[in-house]
Amino acid sequence: MDAAQLLGAERIIENQNGNDQYLTFMLAGEEYGVDILRVQEIKGWDSATRIPNTPSYVQGVMNLRGTIVPIIDLRMRFNLGKLEYGPTTVVVVLKVDAQDKTRTIGVVVDGVSDVYSLNKDGLKPAPDFGNDINTDFVRGLATIGDKMVIILDINKLLNTNDMNVLINLSTKEHKVQ
Amino acid sequence: MSIDLSQFKQTFIEESLEGLDVMESSLLNLGEGTANLEVINNIFRAAHSIKGGSGTFGFNDIAQFTHVLETLLDQMRSGERPVTQHAVELLLASVDCLRMMIDSIRDSTNYDTEHASNVKQQLESLLENRDQQQPAAPKSPVSTTVVQSPSGWLIKFSPHVHMLKTGNDPVLMFRELSNVAAVEIKADYSDLLDFSDLNPEDCYLRWEIRLTGEVEETAIKDVFAWVADECDLEIIPLQRNEPSSQIASDNADVQHKQAVTHPEPVAVQAEDKSHAAANENPVPLPANAPKITAPVAVANSAANKEAASIRVAIDKVDQLINMVGELVITQSMLSQLGDDFDMEKLEKLRNGLAQLERNTRELQENVMRIRMLPISYSFNRFPRLVHDISQKLGKKVELKLSGEGTELDKTVMEKIGDPLVHLVRNALDHGIESPEMRVKAGKNEVGLLQLNAYHKGGNIIIEIADDGAGINKSKVINKALQKGIINSATEVDEDKIHELIFRPGFSTADAVSDLSGRGVGMDVVKKNIKELGGSIVISSTEGKGSVFSIRLPLTLAILDGQLVRVGDEVYIIPLISVVESLQIKKSLVNQLAGKSELYRLRDEYIPVIRLYEIFNITPKTTEFEEGLLIVVESDGKKVGLFVDDLLGQQQVVIKGLETNYKRVEGFSGATILGDGTVALIMDISGVIAMSKSIKKHSQSENASGSKDAAA
């Protein structure tokens, strides 16, 4: 039995208990979580090749053992301002379902934090902020101790079509300012 | 132990389809009345091996069908029957029919049995027809008794031990002989081992065959043509009065008066595994003989989708093995060096690394060559196509193929097939005129269609040339005016006309036929070619003919790239689109309407694209004198790309950006450089399109921008 199968088996058990595991990471002081089974690996930041005429949060593409993987800066994706990349900057490589295939995408975060086991019932839906803030990619909010963790739906977050929508949103915001 | 026949079934299908291709092309070479023996023999051999194979695998309907076909061919071969146009057409129809049958086996589907039996009936009626016309002609006798006749042959047939493994079955050959003349077969099993030592896949038997009747020696040799390398064959003519007992050996207890029966039971033990499946009327097998029907059934039930396989010439594989051998040697040398390395061995290490580089490159080139196939795979279908279509249209066309040996990537070949068919159909339908019109125009009434392929630079060029009417420009212009694509006839030049031809829905045909005229097609042709990274150019002279030349990259996986630097970024320009690189003389740069820059290159003005502008990056320099201009060509248009610096040239492996991201305008993909970083590969036509849209955008912005500046 290989690791993936083990993980799968574990997942079934977890699901029976109604618990899922989440990997959390930090972004500008807030803690965000993603389904741990979506995480392929975590690696240090390495230089990426920029792709011209792409939104600023697309850091470019990276060579991940022969595969070309796009790198998304989540800080910039959420308009949290840019942080200089240092030795502790981390890329979380995620597997994202897009239409009929799985894409591998790396996201740059400030640092990985923890792994939590969460009960489905513990997830509160994100409040509706109206049209100004798109909360589609938030699967829910969880409370761990006295902290709030934002659980992301990465399929929605990193879908390339959705990226385009977000560009429109951010440009609109600029105009408002 | 039994032989699983299913593993050979795929081979049988592939070989049969190839055989059919051979038959088809040979049939097309078979002009009326000219009984070229070599050509007929070719067809006959192909038919024969299909028959043999289908018999072995139990596809009796195919075997029976081919048998009728073979009889007809045999009569042609012996000159008993003239090669008529009708017969050739019928043979072509049978080839189609056989192809349908074999396809149905491959896909495990049912074929149109009615059509098959219809064709078969036609063949049979043709055969009977001959018999009525020439009742005196000797029909190949299938007699069941040995007739003492004035002359005959004694054949000593000693197969090598491994003959059965090559898929040859003596029974089939004997049956074949019995079709030619009356036979008397004696088996010599003196070499047979003890049952315990017996390898059931080996052949221990020898045969003596006495053939009586007037038979050509070549006819006998043909029967054994397949096993010529796998046996010792002696063919001795028999004298008139030689008694048959002379050749009877002591141990020849078993005589087969009729060759269609199976070898005697002792032989069965040794061979039945390969035979019995082939046996249409199997004799009762000894109880200990294993059953062989099961594997065949398995083979039939297995899902038989067309396997994407490739046939590789053995010399290519041998070369690869040699290279891998060299690579291994280099590797062991290097690892030895690394075991106890000191600076004195540095030179050795360098040499070793250089050798490694050479080995790797050679290996890469040769692995790529495996995917390369001669374009004849694609060209071979055209003789038939041209034959059929020209007949349908009542035109006389001669097809000339050249450069069939030119190799190109299998994927490219598969994708270029349909566009080529379309262009050939077009040439036949629109290009070449009817014989009357050609005579009126003072041309030979037989039109000439040429297909040519050759390598040029990193490309393969395929030309489809006809000596027909050429493109009727006024007709194209009128049609375009009619459809409202253009406004006046004056604005149309040569290029524009060619562009019009490739427009979707554009056709100048007066009537829509089932061949062409719907205006669908040329646009698809262009699209397919573009998808492959190629281009198509038309040159046409009214009344003289047209030439369509398609330029295609040799392979899709690897390209020769020119590395350039813009700011901190490295980009790759496909070397095939690079015309030249030069230092810019500022005096040769001209401004057009304040925004567009033109560079005078000898007697041409080419637009300059500043790459940093369209890619939105900070360059090292914006001064023309400090950078370089790379002149590239795409779609027949030249542009100059302004870059900071020129780096090396290297072969790069193309990786798609779509796999994990999406298509990016101006880039066809990415690659990984020697240092592990990713570099983007530029798509020149995309870059040109981008620069156009940016210029338009900035112009409109300028118009509105002045207002903003004031506010």
Interface residues (C-beta under 8 A of the other chain):
Chain A: S47 A48 T49 R50 I51 P52 N53 T54 G60 V61 M62 N63 G66 T67 I68 V69 P70 R103 T104 I105 T160
Chain B: E569 I614 F615 N616 I617 K655 G656 L657 T659 N660 Y661 K662 V664 E665 G666 F667 A670 I672 G676 T677 V678 A679 L680 M690
